[in-house]
Amino acid sequence: MEIIPAIDIIDGKCVRLTQGDYAQKKEYHSNPLEVAKKYEDHGIRRLHLVDLDGAKAKKVINYQVLGQITRHTSLKVDFGGGVQSDADLKIVFEMGAQQVTGGSIAVRKPEIFMQWLQTYGAEKVILGADAKDRKIAISGWQESTTQDVLEFIKDYHQKGVQYVICTDVAKDGVMEGPSIALYKEILAITPKVKLIASGGVSGIEDLHQLKSIGVYGVIIGKAIYEGKINLEELKPFL
């Protein structure tokens, strides 16, 4: 199981929101590159970088942070937040991202998302499936849709998507455990999808539980910042 720390960016700084609420923002570090280097030093190989300014603005904003991290570390970075056009995608890949996560674009402009999938391949394009009460949420979770998360994932998997990051918005940033039941349901209907669980991780036991149900990877954010998970504890999973 891949361990993927998250760095969420507002104004170039490392922050965390609670349940996607921009009003509930907590700043943890002013230098994302330093945080990324610390992860790399502990054997982490992957990073989930989220441009929260971009998610809100519907265009990529913090691409310079991405460039700094890819230039000065060997981390495999997947980038999400505000990637809404071909121009955004070009910037993200030029700045060194190995993968891009498309959530809002897959809802609003599925034809463009499918074009990306066909042009760049399923190894480079991740489907972002963020669920609020089991319905897909977009634009940094500021907007709800009527699309059922299971159907959304199943439909795109049938169209060629391999990687899916699924966040249960209610779990995000509250550290009360991940959405195990939801992930089991997703894997039951799409067993071959590479499912990356995100949101709610509160301790090492959660990682053991997620590994046992067969998720491909897990994104960890606040639990590391708040000291609920020590980077040394992650070594057995790396």
C-alpha positions as CSV (number, residue, x, y, z in Angstrom):
1,M,0.0,0.0,0.0
2,E,1.4,3.4,-1.0
3,I,1.8,6.0,1.7
4,I,1.1,9.4,0.3
5,P,1.4,12.5,2.5
6,A,-0.7,15.5,1.5
7,I,0.5,19.1,1.3
8,D,-2.4,21.5,0.9
9,I,-1.4,25.0,-0.2
10,I,-3.0,28.4,0.4
11,D,-0.9,31.5,-0.3
12,G,2.2,29.3,-0.8
13,K,1.9,27.9,2.7
14,C,1.1,24.4,4.1
15,V,-2.4,24.4,5.6
16,R,-5.2,22.1,6.5
17,L,-8.9,22.8,6.2
18,T,-11.6,20.9,8.2
19,Q,-14.2,19.2,6.0
20,G,-13.2,21.5,3.1
21,D,-14.2,24.7,5.0
22,Y,-11.9,27.5,4.0
23,A,-13.0,29.4,7.2
24,Q,-11.6,26.5,9.2
25,K,-8.0,26.9,8.0
26,K,-5.0,26.1,10.1
27,E,-1.5,26.9,8.9
28,Y,1.2,24.4,9.7
29,H,4.3,25.5,7.8
30,S,5.4,28.4,5.7
31,N,7.8,26.4,3.5
32,P,6.2,23.5,1.6
33,L,9.6,22.5,0.2
34,E,11.0,21.9,3.7
35,V,8.1,19.7,4.5
36,A,8.5,17.7,1.3
37,K,12.2,17.2,1.9
38,K,11.5,15.9,5.4
39,Y,9.1,13.4,4.0
40,E,11.7,12.3,1.4
41,D,14.3,12.0,4.1
42,H,12.1,9.5,5.9
43,G,11.7,7.3,2.8
44,I,8.5,8.6,1.5
45,R,8.3,8.3,-2.3
46,R,5.0,10.0,-3.2
47,L,3.3,13.3,-2.5
48,H,-0.2,14.6,-3.0
49,L,0.0,18.3,-3.6
50,V,-3.3,20.3,-3.5
51,D,-3.7,23.8,-4.7
52,L,-6.6,25.0,-2.5
53,D,-6.3,28.5,-4.0
54,G,-6.6,26.9,-7.4
55,A,-9.6,24.8,-6.5
56,K,-11.4,27.9,-5.4
57,A,-10.3,30.0,-8.4
58,K,-10.9,27.2,-10.9
59,K,-7.4,27.6,-12.3
60,V,-3.9,26.6,-11.2
61,I,-2.4,29.2,-8.8
62,N,0.4,27.6,-6.8
63,Y,2.4,26.0,-9.6
64,Q,5.7,27.5,-8.4
65,V,5.4,25.5,-5.2
66,L,5.0,22.4,-7.4
67,G,8.1,23.3,-9.4
68,Q,10.2,23.9,-6.3
69,I,9.3,20.4,-4.9
70,T,9.9,18.5,-8.2
71,R,13.2,20.3,-8.8
72,H,14.6,19.8,-5.3
73,T,13.3,16.3,-4.4
74,S,12.8,13.0,-6.1
75,L,9.2,12.7,-4.9
76,K,6.6,11.5,-7.3
77,V,4.1,14.3,-7.1
78,D,0.4,14.1,-8.0
79,F,-1.1,17.5,-8.3
80,G,-4.7,18.6,-7.9
81,G,-6.8,21.7,-7.4
82,G,-7.9,24.1,-10.2
83,V,-6.7,22.0,-13.1
84,Q,-9.6,23.0,-15.4
85,S,-8.1,23.5,-18.8
86,D,-5.5,22.2,-21.3
87,A,-3.4,25.2,-20.3
88,D,-3.6,24.3,-16.6
89,L,-2.6,20.7,-17.4
90,K,0.4,21.8,-19.5
91,I,1.6,24.0,-16.6
92,V,1.3,21.2,-14.1
93,F,3.2,18.7,-16.2
94,E,5.8,21.2,-17.3
95,M,6.4,22.0,-13.5
96,G,7.2,18.3,-13.0
97,A,4.1,16.6,-11.7
98,Q,4.1,12.9,-12.5
99,Q,0.3,12.7,-12.2
100,V,-2.6,15.1,-12.2
101,T,-5.9,14.7,-10.3
102,G,-9.0,15.8,-12.0
103,G,-12.2,16.1,-10.0
104,S,-14.3,19.1,-11.0
105,I,-13.3,18.8,-14.6
106,A,-14.5,15.2,-14.7
107,V,-17.9,16.5,-13.7
108,R,-18.2,19.8,-15.6
109,K,-16.4,18.9,-18.8
110,P,-16.2,15.1,-19.0
111,E,-15.2,15.3,-22.7
112,I,-12.0,17.2,-21.8
113,F,-11.2,14.8,-18.9
114,M,-11.6,11.9,-21.3
115,Q,-9.3,13.6,-23.9
116,W,-6.6,14.0,-21.2
117,L,-7.0,10.3,-20.3
118,Q,-6.6,9.3,-23.9
119,T,-3.7,11.7,-24.6
120,Y,-1.6,11.2,-21.5
121,G,-2.7,7.7,-20.4
122,A,-4.3,6.2,-17.3
123,E,-0.9,6.2,-15.4
124,K,-0.8,10.1,-15.6
125,V,-4.5,11.0,-14.9
126,I,-6.2,10.3,-11.6
127,L,-9.9,10.7,-11.1
128,G,-10.8,12.8,-8.0
129,A,-14.0,11.5,-6.5
130,D,-14.8,13.6,-3.5
131,A,-18.0,12.5,-1.7
132,K,-20.3,14.6,0.5
133,D,-23.2,12.4,1.7
134,R,-22.3,10.0,-1.0
135,K,-22.7,12.6,-3.7
136,I,-19.8,14.1,-5.7
137,A,-18.6,17.5,-4.5
138,I,-16.5,19.8,-6.6
139,S,-14.7,23.2,-6.6
140,G,-12.8,22.5,-3.5
141,W,-16.0,21.0,-2.1
142,Q,-17.8,24.3,-2.3
143,E,-20.4,22.8,-4.7
144,S,-22.5,19.7,-4.4
145,T,-23.8,17.6,-7.3
146,T,-26.4,14.9,-7.6
147,Q,-24.0,12.3,-8.9
148,D,-23.6,9.2,-6.8
149,V,-20.0,8.5,-5.9
150,L,-20.2,4.8,-6.7
151,E,-21.8,5.3,-10.1
152,F,-19.3,8.1,-10.9
153,I,-16.3,5.9,-10.2
154,K,-17.8,2.8,-11.9
155,D,-18.6,4.8,-15.0
156,Y,-15.1,6.3,-15.3
157,H,-13.4,3.1,-14.5
158,Q,-15.3,1.5,-17.4
159,K,-14.0,4.3,-19.6
160,G,-10.4,3.6,-18.7
161,V,-9.6,5.3,-15.4
162,Q,-7.2,3.2,-13.3
163,Y,-6.4,5.5,-10.4
164,V,-9.1,7.1,-8.1
165,I,-8.6,9.3,-5.1
166,C,-11.8,9.2,-3.0
167,T,-12.3,11.6,-0.1
168,D,-15.3,11.4,2.2
169,V,-15.6,15.2,2.9
170,A,-17.3,14.5,6.3
171,K,-14.2,12.6,7.4
172,D,-11.6,15.1,6.2
173,G,-9.5,16.9,8.8
174,V,-11.5,15.6,11.8
175,M,-9.2,12.5,12.4
176,E,-12.1,10.2,13.4
177,G,-11.1,7.3,11.1
178,P,-11.4,6.8,7.4
179,S,-14.6,5.8,5.4
180,I,-13.9,2.0,5.5
181,A,-17.4,1.0,4.6
182,L,-17.5,3.3,1.6
183,Y,-14.1,2.1,0.3
184,K,-15.3,-1.5,0.7
185,E,-18.3,-0.7,-1.4
186,I,-16.2,0.9,-4.1
187,L,-13.8,-2.0,-4.3
188,A,-16.7,-4.5,-4.4
189,I,-18.1,-2.9,-7.6
190,T,-14.7,-1.9,-9.1
191,P,-12.2,-4.4,-7.7
192,K,-9.5,-3.6,-10.3
193,V,-9.5,0.2,-9.6
194,K,-6.4,1.5,-7.8
195,L,-8.2,3.2,-5.0
196,I,-6.4,5.8,-3.0
197,A,-8.2,6.5,0.3
198,S,-8.2,10.1,1.6
199,G,-9.6,11.7,4.7
200,G,-10.0,10.8,8.4
201,V,-6.7,8.9,9.1
202,S,-6.1,9.4,12.8
203,G,-3.4,6.8,13.6
204,I,-1.4,3.8,12.5
205,E,-4.3,1.4,13.2
206,D,-6.3,3.1,10.4
207,L,-3.5,2.3,8.0
208,H,-3.5,-1.4,8.9
209,Q,-7.3,-1.4,8.4
210,L,-7.1,0.2,5.0
211,K,-4.4,-2.2,3.9
212,S,-6.5,-5.1,5.0
213,I,-9.4,-4.1,2.7
214,G,-7.1,-3.7,-0.3
215,V,-6.8,0.0,-1.1
216,Y,-3.9,0.8,-3.4
217,G,-2.8,3.8,-1.4
218,V,-3.6,6.2,1.5
219,I,-3.3,9.9,1.7
220,I,-2.3,11.3,5.1
221,G,-2.5,15.0,6.0
222,K,-3.5,16.3,9.4
223,A,-2.5,13.2,11.3
224,I,1.2,13.8,10.5
225,Y,1.0,17.6,11.2
226,E,-0.7,17.0,14.5
227,G,1.7,14.2,15.6
228,K,-0.9,11.4,15.6
229,I,1.3,9.6,13.2
230,N,5.1,9.7,13.6
231,L,7.1,9.5,10.3
232,E,9.2,6.7,11.8
233,E,6.0,4.7,12.4
234,L,5.4,4.7,8.6
235,K,8.7,2.9,7.9
236,P,7.1,-0.7,7.9
237,F,4.7,0.5,5.1
238,L,7.4,1.9,2.9
